[in-house]
Amino acid sequence: MLSIVFACLLVLSQIGVAWAEVGHHHTVPTLQEKKAILSFEEDVITITFGPIDLPTGHSGDLAASLPKFFFSLPEDRYLIGYKSEVFTQDGRALPGEYLHHLLLLDMDQKSISCPGEPLFFAGAGMELNETRFPKGYGVKLNSTHKLMALVAFYHKAPPTKDAMARFTMFMAPRGTRVEPMGVYQVGVNVVCFSKFSERPENQTDEGIEIEPGVQVMTAPLNFLVDGCVKYAYPHGHNGVLLVALENRTTNRTLLRTVPEVEQDGTLRVFPEHQIYVDATGFSVNTKDTYEMVLVHHRPLHQKGEVFGMGNYLLYMTPGQCPNSPS
């Protein structure tokens, strides 16, 4: 989910928009080709993509197959949660594995985890988990910044007419006091576009190639900033058994996330009790050495290529947590 988005940036071009009135005080853009619609309610912003017929191209055809939408907000707001959905135009829900990713980027703010790249501040893959940050915390969205929404359906999805995807952003009510958080992306697979040339041979835009049986994969990690993590959004593919973040210097496991899966390993969701959310938080720093862990199982009889990912979007305030353990 996290890596392919930066490949998409190579082929993006500004999409024309038409302006439409929503309610009595907002003017919002919609795509002229009717492939995306942005709508406002009081504290909810929704972007709906589609309809589009599946499967779509995925390699060498990114500009045509990935609907994308540039927009800005009429005023500064704080993002306090979000959710993703996939369905058909007639309202029938589609399985989560139809979605490769649905992502939001701030094109005018630099990433703190991938220097020189735009900030990836929200999104989801086939897990479709609903996100709610701890009360009193949020991600500031600046009205002067250009935001981009991007969706990619899985190219191996069965033929489906009029597929749609929706990304809903929950905003803090106006006047609410919110402490801003930064967003930091980490993964077993390479997550920064600038590092793509350093990817091992077994990694592609779709993730890490998974061999039959059980695989335990690790990747070293050094944080570029000190932070206090308040929320960790996990992402994985079918067959994932565990995603974890560990501080190897202090010998502490910071995150350990186990998904709910079908009998064949199809990812259902990361259960709510497996999602890290805590206003107290835990600290990460630039001095210690960290490691990402992905445990994956591929059935021995499964045919074809299989790719996995083990990622977190970490939402954190700057500096160490006030009550961080030594």
Salt bridges, closest charged atoms under 4 A:
GLU42 OE2 - ARG174 NH1 2.49
ASP43 OD1 - ARG77 NH2 2.72
ASP53 OD2 - LYS161 NZ 3.09
GLU75 OE2 - ARG77 NH1 3.87
GLU75 OE2 - ARG174 NH2 2.52
ASP76 OD2 - LYS140 NZ 3.91
GLU85 OE1 - ARG166 NE 2.99
ASP106 OD2 - HIS145 ND1 2.91
GLU127 OE1 - HIS235 ND1 2.83
GLU130 OE2 - ARG132 NE 3.43
ASP205 OD1 - ARG199 NH1 3.15
GLU206 OE2 - HIS155 NE2 3.69
GLU246 OE1 - ARG248 NH1 3.28
GLU260 OE2 - ARG268 NH1 2.90
GLU262 OE2 - ARG268 NE 2.97
GLU291 OE1 - ARG248 NE 3.96
